[in-house]
Amino acid sequence: MEKLFNTVALIGKYKSPEIAEPLIRLGNFLQEKGVAVVQDRLTADNVSGSDFPALELEDIGKIADLAIVLGGDGTMLNIARTLAPHDVALVGVNQGRLGFLTDITLESMLETIGAMLGGAFVTEHRMLLEASVVRKDEPLFSGLAFNDVVVHRGVSSSMIEFEVRINGLFVYTQRSDGLIVATPTGSTAYALSSGGPILYPGLPIFELVPVNPHTLSNRSIVIGGDSHIEIFMCRSGDSRVHFDSHSHFDLTEGDRVLVQRYEKPIRLLHPQGHNYFHTLREKLHWSESF
């Protein structure tokens, strides 16, 4: 029978030596199943005793059918942005508590992934955002975000002021500490702590969530995934735009931050029987008795 995954990449959490043993154990298990195993170079440099071929992430994207990420949600976010252009399926193994994106435990890793090699998995497509900063009609910076693109005031400034347009239509002028543009994946991150709603992961939508707005009538807005957002900086102070809190760019008055859905989704694979609402109960402690 033809294998579903011929080449699998193993990617471990950066500077996490305790990931070495389960990563090597998983790699040996995959090789016993007749699967070619590679690892990203950064993992190889930080995991002693792992002799699987080491490649740059961009090269992994060209040859791998599946990438298994051992770490946590933060590691998965970083890898997803890099591999998004290559349509590599992603599986997450959490070395600690259950994650929103990394939902396989170390204890069940071999059994679960063994079943997934035979087709026992659920496929989920999740959207990403791409954003750019334009200054005097010149693009200066761009990037991808799996969770959110955030315009936020700096530590030394007061509230910032900006205009928001959606598909060219004026929405509002807002004074606040910032604005979060979040995907459904990011709706359980910074957006949730700022009062935004939880969005079901597979929906083609995203949300705009104000951060400490001056006017309490400024509320979150949920819009279609094909929308184009423009944030025009009227008063910027020392504000920045952040991409998943991973990269950032300093803003000045007159800058425009343009945000839209990235053309390619992320393909996540979950164990059969995966239930997003179970994950919410576990992570948000719903239904607990106090």
C-alpha positions in Angstrom: 0.0 0.0 0.0 1.3 3.5 -0.9 2.5 5.5 2.1 0.7 8.7 2.9 3.9 10.3 4.1 7.2 9.4 2.5 9.4 12.1 4.1 8.8 13.4 7.6 10.6 16.4 9.2 11.2 16.5 13.0 11.4 20.0 14.5 12.1 20.5 18.2 11.6 23.5 20.5 14.6 25.8 20.4 17.1 25.4 23.2 15.1 22.6 24.9 17.6 19.7 25.6 14.9 17.6 27.1 13.3 17.2 23.7 16.3 15.1 22.5 15.1 11.7 23.8 11.5 11.8 22.5 12.7 13.3 19.2 15.2 10.5 18.6 12.7 7.9 19.7 10.1 9.2 17.3 12.6 9.4 14.5 13.7 5.8 15.0 10.1 4.7 15.1 9.3 6.5 11.8 12.3 4.9 10.1 11.1 1.5 11.3 7.9 2.3 9.5 9.8 2.9 6.2 9.6 6.7 6.4 12.5 8.9 5.5 13.3 11.2 8.4 15.0 14.6 8.3 15.4 17.4 10.9 15.8 21.1 10.7 19.3 22.3 11.2 18.6 24.4 14.3 17.2 21.3 16.0 20.2 19.3 15.0 22.5 21.9 16.4 20.7 21.8 19.8 19.9 18.1 20.1 22.8 15.8 20.8 22.8 12.2 19.6 20.4 12.9 16.7 21.9 11.8 13.4 19.0 12.3 11.0 19.9 14.5 8.0 19.7 18.2 8.8 18.2 20.7 6.5 17.3 24.4 6.5 13.5 25.0 7.1 13.1 26.3 3.6 14.6 23.1 2.1 12.5 21.0 4.4 9.5 22.7 2.9 10.5 21.5 -0.6 10.8 17.8 0.2 8.7 17.0 3.4 5.2 15.6 3.3 4.7 16.1 7.0 6.5 18.1 9.7 6.1 17.0 13.3 6.8 19.8 15.8 7.8 18.8 19.3 7.5 21.7 21.8 4.5 23.9 22.4 2.2 26.3 20.6 4.8 29.0 20.3 7.1 26.6 18.4 4.3 25.7 16.1 3.5 29.3 15.4 7.1 29.9 14.3 7.3 26.8 12.1 3.8 27.4 10.5 4.8 30.8 9.2 8.0 29.5 7.6 6.4 26.4 6.0 3.1 28.0 5.0 4.2 28.7 1.4 5.1 25.0 0.9 1.8 23.3 1.9 3.5 20.9 4.4 1.1 19.2 6.8 1.9 19.9 10.4 1.4 17.8 13.5 2.1 19.1 17.1 3.4 17.1 20.0 3.3 19.0 23.3 6.1 18.4 25.8 4.0 20.0 28.6 0.3 20.7 28.9 -2.1 20.3 26.1 -1.9 23.1 23.6 -4.4 24.7 21.2 -2.1 23.7 18.3 0.0 20.9 19.8 -2.5 18.3 20.9 -0.6 15.1 21.1 1.1 14.2 24.4 4.6 12.7 24.7 3.1 9.7 26.4 0.8 8.8 23.5 3.1 10.1 20.7 4.2 6.8 19.1 0.8 5.2 19.2 -1.0 8.3 17.9 1.4 9.1 15.1 1.6 5.4 14.1 -2.2 5.5 13.6 -1.9 8.8 11.7 0.6 7.3 9.3 -2.2 4.9 8.3 -4.7 7.6 7.7 -6.3 7.9 11.2 -6.3 11.7 11.4 -8.5 14.8 10.9 -7.4 17.5 8.5 -8.0 21.1 9.4 -7.1 24.2 7.3 -6.4 27.4 9.1 -5.8 30.9 7.7 -2.8 33.2 8.1 -2.5 36.9 7.8 -0.1 38.8 5.6 0.6 42.5 6.4 2.8 45.2 5.1 3.8 48.7 6.2 3.6 51.4 3.6 5.2 54.8 4.0 4.7 57.5 1.4 3.5 54.8 -1.0 6.6 52.8 -0.5 6.3 49.3 1.0 8.9 49.1 3.8 8.2 45.8 5.7 6.0 42.8 5.4 5.4 39.5 7.2 3.0 36.6 8.0 1.1 36.0 11.2 -0.7 32.9 12.3 -2.2 34.4 15.4 -2.4 38.2 14.9 -1.1 41.4 13.5 -1.1 44.0 16.3 -0.6 47.8 16.2 0.4 48.9 19.7 1.7 52.0 21.4 5.2 51.9 22.8 6.2 51.9 26.4 6.9 55.7 26.5 3.9 57.0 24.7 0.2 57.6 25.6 -2.7 56.5 23.5 -2.2 56.3 19.7 -4.7 57.5 17.2 -5.5 55.8 13.9 -8.1 55.4 11.2 -9.4 52.0 10.1 -10.8 51.2 6.6 -12.2 47.9 5.5 -12.4 47.2 1.8 -11.8 50.9 1.2 -14.8 51.9 3.5 -14.1 54.2 6.5 -15.0 52.4 9.7 -13.8 54.7 12.5 -11.1 56.9 14.0 -9.9 55.3 17.3 -7.8 56.4 20.2 -6.5 53.4 22.2 -3.4 51.5 23.2 -3.7 49.6 20.0 -5.6 47.3 17.6 -5.4 43.5 17.2 -6.3 41.9 13.9 -6.6 38.2 14.8 -7.3 35.0 12.9 -9.6 32.4 14.5 -6.4 30.7 15.7 -5.3 34.0 17.4 -8.8 34.6 18.9 -7.7 32.5 22.0 -4.5 34.5 22.4 -4.0 38.3 22.9 -7.4 39.0 21.4 -9.2 37.0 24.0 -7.4 38.8 26.9 -8.5 42.1 25.3 -12.2 41.1 25.3 -12.5 39.6 21.8 -14.8 36.6 21.0 -13.5 33.1 20.4 -13.8 32.2 16.7 -14.1 28.6 15.6 -10.8 27.7 13.9 -12.1 26.6 10.5 -14.2 29.7 9.8 -12.9 32.1 7.0 -13.2 35.2 9.2 -11.0 37.4 11.4 -11.6 40.0 14.0 -10.5 43.5 15.0 -10.2 43.9 18.7 -9.4 47.4 20.3 -6.8 47.4 23.1 -8.0 49.7 26.0 -10.0 52.1 23.7 -10.7 55.6 24.9 -14.4 55.2 24.1 -16.1 52.1 25.6 -18.4 52.0 22.6 -15.4 50.8 20.5 -16.0 47.0 20.3 -14.7 44.0 18.5 -15.7 43.5 14.9 -15.8 40.2 13.1 -15.4 40.4 9.3 -15.1 38.1 6.3 -11.8 36.5 5.5 -11.6 38.2 2.1 -11.5 41.6 3.6 -8.7 44.1 3.2 -7.9 46.2 6.2 -6.0 49.5 6.2 -4.8 51.1 9.5 -3.7 54.7 9.0 -1.5 56.2 11.7 -2.8 59.6 12.7 -0.8 59.9 15.9 1.8 57.2 16.4 4.1 58.1 19.2 6.6 55.2 19.5 4.1 52.6 18.3 5.0 49.4 16.5 3.3 46.7 14.5 3.9 43.2 15.7 3.5 39.9 13.9 2.7 37.1 16.3 5.0 38.9 18.8 7.8 37.4 16.7 8.8 40.3 14.5 8.0 44.0 14.6 8.4 47.3 12.8 8.4 50.8 14.2 5.6 53.1 12.9 5.5 56.9 12.3 2.6 59.2 11.6 1.2 58.8 8.1 2.2 55.1 7.9 -0.4 52.6 6.6 -0.6 49.1 7.8 -2.3 46.8 5.3 -3.6 43.4 6.4 -5.3 40.7 4.5 -5.6 36.9 4.4 -2.5 35.1 3.2 -3.2 33.1 0.0 -2.2 29.7 1.4 -3.7 28.2 4.6 -1.9 26.0 7.1 -2.8 22.3 7.0 -2.9 20.9 10.6 -3.4 17.2 11.2 -5.1 16.1 14.4 -5.6 12.6 15.9 -8.9 11.0 15.0 -11.6 12.1 17.4 -10.1 15.5 17.8 -12.6 17.9 19.4 -11.9 21.6 19.6 -14.4 22.2 22.3 -12.6 19.6 24.5 -9.4 21.7 24.0 -11.3 24.8 25.0 -12.6 23.1 28.2 -9.1 21.9 29.1 -7.3 25.2 28.4 -9.9 27.6 29.7 -11.0 25.4 32.6 -14.6 25.4 31.6 -17.1 23.2 33.5 -14.9 23.1 36.6 -16.5 23.2 40.0 -15.1 25.7 42.5 
